[in-house]
Amino acid sequence: MKIEEYKDMLKNKSKEFIKKYLSNTIEEIEFLESIYQTGGTNNFYSDEFKDSAFKERQELCQKSSAMFSILRELTKWKDIT
């Protein structure tokens, strides 16, 4: 999915929902990075599995970008964190 599609899907959600969803998404991204990055704590899987983790991480990055964008539109940047 593209960023705009995620934004459209999430546009009617509350700020609190988006913040929580974003936090969970970032945790997922970090876990997936630990699988495919050299020296990652979970870097013992097959190359095929690592490739899948990388692709899933890329999709989650699209989703997190959409959520950041929505939050920027709803609040000042300093209020997001």
C-alpha positions in Angstrom: 0.0 0.0 0.0 1.2 3.5 -0.6 1.4 6.3 2.0 -1.7 8.1 0.7 -3.7 4.9 0.9 -2.7 4.4 4.5 -3.5 8.1 5.2 -7.0 7.6 3.7 -7.5 4.5 5.8 -6.5 6.2 9.0 -7.9 9.7 8.5 -10.9 9.2 10.8 -9.0 7.6 13.7 -8.3 9.5 16.9 -4.9 11.1 17.6 -4.5 8.6 20.5 -5.3 5.6 18.4 -2.7 6.7 15.8 0.0 7.3 18.4 -0.6 3.9 19.9 -0.7 2.2 16.4 2.5 4.1 15.4 4.3 3.0 18.6 3.4 -0.7 17.9 4.4 -0.3 14.2 7.8 1.1 15.2 8.4 -1.9 17.5 7.5 -4.2 14.6 10.0 -2.4 12.4 12.7 -2.7 14.9 12.1 -6.4 15.3 12.1 -7.0 11.6 15.4 -5.0 11.3 16.9 -7.3 13.9 16.2 -10.3 11.6 17.8 -9.1 8.3 20.5 -6.6 9.5 24.0 -8.0 9.8 24.7 -8.4 13.5 21.0 -8.2 14.4 19.9 -10.0 17.5 17.7 -12.3 15.4 20.0 -12.6 12.4 20.1 -16.4 12.3 17.2 -17.2 9.9 17.5 -18.2 6.3 18.1 -15.7 3.6 14.6 -16.2 2.3 13.1 -15.4 5.7 15.4 -12.3 6.0 14.2 -11.1 2.6 10.6 -11.5 3.7 11.4 -9.5 6.9 12.9 -6.7 4.8 9.9 -6.5 2.5 7.5 -6.5 5.5 9.6 -3.8 7.1 9.4 -1.6 4.0 5.6 -1.9 4.0 5.5 -0.9 7.7 7.7 2.1 7.0 5.0 3.3 4.5 2.4 2.9 7.2 4.5 4.7 9.8 5.1 7.5 7.4 1.4 7.9 6.9 0.8 8.0 10.6 3.5 10.6 11.2 2.0 12.7 8.4 -1.4 12.6 9.9 -0.1 13.4 13.4 1.8 16.4 11.9 -1.4 17.6 10.4 -3.3 17.2 13.7 -0.7 18.7 16.1 2.5 20.6 16.3 5.6 18.4 15.9 6.6 18.8 19.6 3.3 17.4 20.8 3.7 14.1 19.0 6.3 12.7 21.3 
